[in-house]
């Protein structure tokens, strides 16, 4: 590991709560509308498993989006994400309150966002993360940037980075290895 990677891993080892934006992070940011007014979004299963792995490790997952969406609500409930807040314009006070209610500080917090509404949280958390196609202002503030695209594995990549940095990833693999040596 290079020195910056070691510093990022050290930051990641302190994380106990991680928040995510939806559009442009958990999805590719496109909004699909049918002629009948229905909305569709594509979520990658790898990202879903990333969220599940974080939960299994005891890391609190929070999803905050400025857009209300039935499709998003359904997917996150399927994944068992307890803290889902959609239609929230000012994300910072909500994330701060959730962390405080859990007895956690900014030093134990990470967030992955991609656009201007995420800047408040990204400017406060211990480990601000984003995707490569994020707004320049977000890229300037992020310490960790996914190489996988938004909506196509970026969340999973960040989850694995956090879990590996905490030495917890290998134990989470055990159920998938079955009887393999």
Long-range contacts (C-beta under 8 A, 24 or more apart in sequence): 8-127, 8-143, 8-144, 8-161, 8-165, 9-164, 9-165, 10-165, 11-126, 11-127, 11-143, 12-110, 12-127, 12-144, 12-161, 12-162, 12-165, 12-166, 13-165, 13-166, 13-167, 14-107, 14-108, 14-126, 15-59, 15-108, 15-109, 15-110, 15-126, 15-127, 15-162, 15-166, 16-58, 16-59, 16-60, 16-102, 16-104, 16-108, 16-109, 17-59, 17-60, 17-61, 17-62, 17-98, 17-99, 17-102, 17-104, 17-108, 17-109, 17-110, 18-54, 18-59, 18-60, 18-61, 18-62, 18-109, 18-110, 18-111, 18-112, 18-158, 18-159, 18-162, 19-61, 19-62, 19-63, 19-64, 19-91, 19-95, 19-109, 19-110, 19-111, 19-112, 19-113, 19-121, 19-125, 20-51, 20-61, 20-62, 20-63, 20-64, 20-111, 20-112, 20-113, 20-155, 21-63, 21-64, 21-65, 21-91, 21-112, 21-113, 21-114, 21-115, 21-117, 21-118, 22-63, 22-65, 22-67, 22-69, 22-72, 22-86, 23-65, 23-67, 24-113, 24-114, 24-115, 24-131, 24-133, 24-134, 24-150, 24-151, 25-112, 25-113, 25-114, 25-130, 25-131, 25-150, 25-151, 25-154, 25-155, 26-63, 26-72, 26-150, 26-151, 26-155, 27-150, 27-151, 28-149, 28-150, 28-151, 28-152, 29-114, 29-133, 29-150, 29-151, 39-69, 39-70, 39-71, 40-71, 41-69, 41-71, 41-72, 41-75, 42-151, 43-75, 43-151, 44-151, 44-152, 44-153, 44-155, 44-156, 46-152, 46-153, 46-155, 46-156, 47-151, 47-152, 47-153, 47-154, 47-155, 47-156, 48-75, 48-78, 48-79, 49-156, 50-155, 50-156, 50-157, 50-158, 50-159, 50-160, 51-79, 51-81, 51-155, 51-159, 52-79, 52-80, 53-159, 53-160, 53-163, 53-169, 53-172, 54-159, 54-162, 54-163, 55-80, 55-81, 56-172, 57-163, 57-166, 57-168, 57-172, 59-162, 60-98, 60-102, 60-104, 62-95, 62-98, 64-88, 64-91, 64-94, 64-95, 64-121, 66-91, 66-117, 89-117, 90-120, 91-117, 91-118, 91-120, 91-121, 92-120, 92-121, 92-124, 95-121, 96-124, 110-158, 110-162, 112-146, 112-154, 112-155, 112-158, 113-138, 114-138, 114-150, 127-162, 129-158
